[in-house]
C-alpha cells in the first residue's frame, strides 16, 4: 500500500539522496541537468534539442550547455538525424543508464528508511 510522504519526509529524502551523491564518486549534476537527463531516459525517444527546450520551457542554448556537460561524462551522446540532417538526436548511453539505475536504487533505499 502506498503511503505518501509528508513534506518533511520528502525534503529529508531529497537531502539524503543529494548528500549521498555528493559523497560518492558519481558526477554532480545540476537540477536542470538531472531533469534533462531524466527526460531523455524516462520519455520515449526521439529527443532533440528543440523538443527538450520546448518541453522544459528553456532556451536551446540551455539544453546545449547541459548536453555538452553530460556528453563529457558520457551520460548521453548526440548523433545527426539521417532522416533530417538539420536535427541532432540525443541518445542514451550505457553509462547514463547505469548512472540512473544506481540513482534509482539510492532513492528507493533512502525512501525505505523513512
C-alpha positions as CSV (number, residue, x, y, z in Angstrom):
1,X,0.0,0.0,0.0
2,X,1.3,3.5,-0.9
3,X,1.8,5.9,1.9
4,X,2.5,9.4,0.7
5,X,5.5,11.2,2.2
6,X,4.9,14.2,4.4
7,X,6.6,17.5,3.3
8,X,9.3,16.9,5.9
9,X,9.9,13.4,4.7
10,X,10.1,14.4,1.1
11,X,12.6,17.1,1.9
12,X,14.6,14.7,4.0
13,X,14.6,12.2,1.1
14,X,15.8,14.8,-1.3
15,X,18.5,15.9,1.1
16,X,19.7,12.4,1.9
17,X,19.9,11.4,-1.8
18,X,21.8,14.6,-2.6
19,X,24.2,14.1,0.2
20,X,24.9,10.6,-0.8
21,X,25.6,11.8,-4.4
22,X,28.0,14.4,-3.1
23,X,29.8,11.8,-1.0
24,X,30.2,9.2,-3.8
25,X,32.2,9.2,-7.0
26,X,29.2,9.8,-9.2
27,X,29.1,13.0,-11.3
28,X,27.4,16.0,-9.7
29,X,24.7,17.2,-12.0
30,X,22.7,20.4,-11.5
31,X,18.9,20.1,-11.0
32,X,18.5,21.3,-14.6
33,X,21.0,18.7,-16.0
34,X,19.3,15.9,-13.9
35,X,15.9,16.9,-15.2
36,X,17.1,16.9,-18.8
37,X,18.8,13.5,-18.3
38,X,15.7,12.0,-16.7
39,X,13.5,13.3,-19.5
40,X,15.8,11.7,-22.0
41,X,15.7,8.3,-20.2
42,X,12.1,8.3,-19.0
43,X,10.3,9.8,-22.0
44,X,10.2,7.8,-25.3
45,X,12.7,9.0,-28.0
46,X,13.5,10.6,-30.3
47,X,14.9,13.6,-28.4
48,X,16.2,16.7,-30.0
49,X,17.5,20.0,-28.5
50,X,14.4,21.8,-29.9
51,X,12.0,19.3,-28.4
52,X,13.7,19.3,-25.0
53,X,13.8,23.1,-24.9
54,X,10.1,23.2,-25.6
55,X,9.2,20.5,-23.1
56,X,11.3,22.1,-20.3
57,X,10.5,25.7,-21.4
58,X,14.1,26.8,-21.6
59,X,16.2,28.1,-24.4
60,X,18.0,25.8,-26.8
61,X,21.4,27.1,-25.6
62,X,20.5,26.0,-22.1
63,X,19.9,22.5,-23.4
64,X,23.0,22.5,-25.4
65,X,25.2,23.5,-22.5
66,X,23.7,20.8,-20.3
67,X,24.2,18.2,-23.1
68,X,27.8,19.3,-23.5
69,X,28.5,18.7,-19.8
70,X,26.6,15.4,-19.8
71,X,28.3,14.3,-23.1
72,X,31.7,14.8,-21.5
73,X,30.6,12.5,-18.7
74,X,29.4,10.0,-21.3
75,X,25.8,10.1,-19.9
76,X,24.4,11.0,-23.4
77,X,25.6,11.2,-26.9
78,X,24.4,13.2,-30.0
79,X,24.0,11.9,-33.5
80,X,22.9,13.6,-36.7
81,X,19.4,12.5,-37.7
82,X,19.8,10.7,-41.0
83,X,16.1,11.5,-42.0
84,X,16.6,15.2,-41.4
85,X,20.2,16.4,-41.3
86,X,19.2,19.6,-39.6
87,X,18.3,17.7,-36.5
88,X,20.6,16.3,-33.9
89,X,19.2,13.3,-31.9
90,X,20.2,12.9,-28.2
91,X,20.8,9.3,-27.4
92,X,21.1,7.3,-24.2
93,X,24.3,5.6,-23.3
94,X,25.1,2.5,-21.2
95,X,27.0,4.7,-18.7
96,X,24.0,7.0,-18.4
97,X,21.6,4.1,-17.9
98,X,23.8,2.7,-15.2
99,X,24.1,6.1,-13.5
100,X,20.3,6.4,-13.4
101,X,19.9,2.8,-12.3
102,X,22.2,3.5,-9.3
103,X,20.3,6.7,-8.6
104,X,17.0,4.9,-8.6
105,X,18.3,2.3,-6.3
106,X,19.6,5.0,-4.0
107,X,16.3,6.8,-3.9
108,X,14.4,3.6,-3.2
109,X,16.8,2.6,-0.4
110,X,16.6,6.0,1.3
111,X,12.8,6.1,0.9
112,X,12.6,2.8,2.8
113,X,14.5,4.4,5.7
114,X,11.7,7.0,6.1
